[in-house]
Amino acid sequence: MNSEVELKNESISRSLFQKLQEEYDFDDKWLPLIDYLCSFGLRESHFTYIYERHMACLQINRASAEERLEFLLSVGVKSKDLKRMLVRQPQILEYTLSNLKSHVAFLAGIGVPEARMGQIISSAPSFLSYSIEQSLKPTISYLIEEVGIEECDVGKVVQLSPQILVQRIDNAWKSRFLFLSKELGAPKDSIVKMVTKHPQLLHYSIEEGILPRINFLRSIGMRNSDILKILTSLTQVLSLSVEKNLKPKYLYLVNDLKNEAQSLTKYPMYLSLSLEQRIRPRHRFLVSLKKAPKGPFPLSSFVLTDERFCQRLAGTSLEKYHTFRQSLLLTGFEDKTGRKPLASRR
């Protein structure tokens, strides 16, 4: 069966190569490499792109390409991600095996576990082209010495935002540090905690990303000290859409859950939870069981797992809650679209 698949793939790659030869000046020596790259799903448009912009990549012999790509697969890069990497950055074919191994060793040296190597390389493949001594090590040193990230946390920061390895962070850090210090009166240790928890902060636009979220929190009555407390605890708030995420959750908080905005300083996690998948279903479920408190609805109930929520607060089975939630989601879908989901039409 495998031999039949291989013959079929070889036939496809040869047919593709003949077509490429007719339209472009493809060298016969490139066929073995193209045959191998076809196994990752590369198509005609991908090869023409490589030919027009990175012809040198097609001149690499198949054995070298196999050795390099197989190594990347061995450290956790998925085949589908390797295809995307080859399309966007075919230069990875040119990186020697020793270069690839040294960059993986660098990641291990800063505390990245083996299980996350592939994900980091897939997210920021250009990192493989950066000099370890002249670029990557200085970046890590800057994070530790200038930003103030604990050395033991550097690996976690890189896992959360691999792009931090390939972008200039000195100006990004200085501008955001000065902004948060001036705008919220944030001390450096609080800002360092924000960056450690959510290093994407260094990539967000101040005017279009950070400031609008701060202004929204101010608009619902929060003081700078409250906002700082929320951002230090849950920095990812800065990544959430004001109109599609923060505002709907706030309106549900005050109108349905009968809570005040200040309750968010104690339970900022509320803002990170799904309104449709968790907040509304749990609230409505307790209301339907007549077990919802008359006063402010306890935000702590949203932090529990489904199992504990059912055991401690609902006093019912997990299956019953999931059935209720699914029904609520289907009703919400019909209200938004005016049509029934496929499952309910059968």
N, C-alpha and C positions, 0 to 999 in steps of 0.2 A: 504493500500500500504506500509506504514512504517513498519507494523508488518511483512509483507512478506519479506521485505529487512532484518529486524532484524533476522528472522528465517534463512534466507539464510546465513547471516554473521555468525550466531551461528553455523550452520552446517559446514561452512568452517573452523572456528576456532577449532571445535571439531575434525575434520578430521586432521587438522594440528597438534593438540596436540597429537593425537594418534600416528602420524608418529614420532613426537619428542620423545614420550615415548619409541617407539620401538628402536630408535637409541641412545637415551641418557637417563639418569636416572632422568627424569622429575617427580616431585612430583605431585600427584593428586590435592593438595592444590593450585597449581599454575594456574590451568585451568581458574578460574574467571578473574585473572589478564591478562592472555594471551588473553582471549576472548575480554577483554576491549581494549588491545593494538592493536589487529587486526583491530579495528575500525579506527585506524590511518594509516593503510596500512602496518604494519610490516609483514614481510614474514619469512619463515623458516630460511633463512640464518641470519636474524637479531636476531632471538631468540637463535640460536646456538652461535652466537657471544657473546650475553649477558651471556649465560650460561657458556661459556668457560672463560670469562674474568671478568664478574661482576655478579656472581651467586646470591649475596645478594639482588640484585635488583628484582629478581624473587620471593623472599620470602616476599615481601611487599603485604599486603592485598589490594584487589581491591578498597575498600572504601577509603583508604588513597591515593592510586594512582589517583583515580577520583578527589578527593578533590584538590590535588596538580596541576594536569594537567588542570582541569577546571579553577583554579585560573589563570594559565598562559594564557589560552585562553581569560579570562575575561579582562586581562590587554593589550591585543592586539597581542599576539603571534598567528600567523596563524597556522591552522591545518597542512598544508604541512610542515611548518617550525618545528612544534613540532615533526613530524615524523623524520625529519632529526636530530633534537636534541636527540631524543631517541635512534637513531641508533649510533650516534657518541659519545654521552655522556649519557648513560642510568642512570648514577648516579643521574640525576635530579629527578628520582623517589624516591630517598632517602631523598631529601631535605624537611624538614618539612614545613608546611604551614606558620608558624611564621617566618621561615627563608626566605621564598619567599617574604612575605609581608615586612619584614624589608629591603630587598634589593631593592624592588620597592620603598619603602619610601626613601631610600638613594638616588636613582636616582632623585626622585621628589625634594629632598632637595638641590641638586646641580643645579636645574633648567631645568631638562629634562621634557618636556610636556607629558601629558598622551598619546597623540597620537603617540609618538615615543618610548614608553616603550617596546612594543612588538618587534620592530625592533632591539633595542639595545640588548635585551635578546637573540633574535634569532642569532644575529651576534657574540655574545660572551657569550654563555651559561655558560662557566666555571666561569664567574664572580660571579655566584650564590654560588660557593663553597668558595669564598674568604671571609676572616674575614673583617667585616666592620671597626672595630676599629683598627685592626693590619695591615691591608693591603690597603683597599680602601680609607679610610680617609687620611692616610699618602700619598697616591698617589696624591690625590687632593691637599693636602697641598704643596706637592713638585711642582706641576704645578703652583700654585699661588706664593709661596714664592721663589722658586729657578729659575724656568723657567721665570716667570714674566707674566703669563697669568692673565688677569683681572678676578676677581671673578665672575663677571656677564657673562663672556664668557666661563666659564668652562663647563657648560651644553652643549653649542654649540660644543665645542671641542670633548666632549664625543659622541655626536650624529654623528659627522663627522667620528670619529674613535673609536668605542667602544672597540677595542682591547687595547687601551691605558690603560684601567682599569686592564688588566691582564698581562701586560708585564713590564719588568724592564725598566723604562724610565730615570733613573739617568745617566747611562753610555751612553744611546742613545742620551740624550740631550747634555751632555758634549762633546762627540766626534763630533757631528754635529755642535755644537756652535763653537768649536775650528776650525773645518775645514772651515766653511763659513767665520769666522772672518779672518783667514789667507789667504784663497784662493781668496776671493772677497773684503776683507777689510770691511765686513758687520758689522755695529754696532749692539749691542744687541737688540735695539728696532725694527730693521728691521727683525731680525731673529725671534723675538717673534711674529711679525705680520705674518710671514710665517707659523709658527707653529699654530697660532690661525686660520688662513684661511685653512690650509692643514696639520693637525696633522700627517697625514700619513708620512710626512717628517721624523719623528722620527723612522720610520721603514725601510726607504730606505737604501740600501747599499751605502756607500760613493763611493767605487771604481767602482761598477757596475751600480749604479743608478744615483747618483747626479753628479759625475765628468764627465761622458760622455755627459750629457746634457749641462753642463757648457762649455765643450770643443767644442761642436757643435756650440753653440752661439758665441764662440770666433772665430771659423773657418769661420763664415760669416761676420766677421769684427766688432764684438761688443766688447767694452771695459768692464772692470769689473764693472764700474759704470752703464753702460747700462744693463748689465746682472742682477745686483742687483735690478735695478728699475723694470725689468720684473718679476723677481722671487718674489719680495715683493708684486707686484700687482697681479700676477697670478702664485702662487707657484705650481699649478697642472701641470705646464710645466714639472716638474721633474718626472711626472708619464707617460709622453707621449713617445712613441717609436721614437727614432731618425730616423731610416730608413723608418718606415711605416707611420709616422705622421709628425714630424717636418721638415724633409728634403723635402718631397713632397710639403708641404705648402710653404716653403721658395722658392723653385724653381718656383712655380706658382706665388708667390709674385713678384719676380724680372723679370721673363720671360713673364708672361701674364698680370700681373697687373701694370708692369712698375714702381714698388716701390723699394726703397732702404731698406736694412735691418734696418736702423735706424728708419724707420716708426713704427717698432714693439715696440719701447719704448713708443710711444704715444698710440698705439692700441695693447697692448699685447693680448687682448681678441681674436684677429685674430687667434692665435695659438691654441685656445681651440675649435674653430668652425670646423665643418665638411667640408672637402674639397669637397666631393662628394655631400653632401646634401644641402650645403648653399653657400660656396664660389664660386665654379665653376658655378653652375646654375644661380646665380644672375649676375655674370659678363657676362656670355654668353647671358643671356636674354637681358641685356641692349645693348650688342653689336648687337644682332639680331634686336633690335628696333632702332638701330643707335642713342642711347642715352648715350652711354659710352663716357666719356671725353677723349680727345686726349692725355692728359698727364697722370700722375700717377692716377690710379683708387682709388677713395676715400674709405679707409678701414672702414670709419664710416657707409657706406651703408650696411655692413655685420652685424652691431649691431642691426639694426632696426628689428622689427617684420615683418613677411611676409606682413601683411596688410599695414603697414606704408611704406614698401619698394615699394609696388605697387602704393600706393597713391602719395608719394612724388617724387620718382625717375622714376618709369616705366610709370606712368600715364595710367595704364591699370587695368584690373580686376584680382582679386586673382586667379580666376579659370583659366585664361589664363596662368598665371605664373606657377601654379601647373601642368598644362598640359605640358608645356614646360619642366619643371624640370623632370617630369616622363619620358618623351621621351628621355631626355638626360641621365637619369639613365639607361634606357633600352639599349640605344646605348652603354654606358660604360660597361654594363654587357656582351653584345655580344662581345665587343672588348677584354675583359679580358678572357672570357671563350670559345669563338668561337662557342657558341650556344645561341639560343634564350630562354628567360625566358618562363615558362609554360604558363603565361597569353597571350603571343603573339603567341603561337602555335595553339590556339583554332580557 
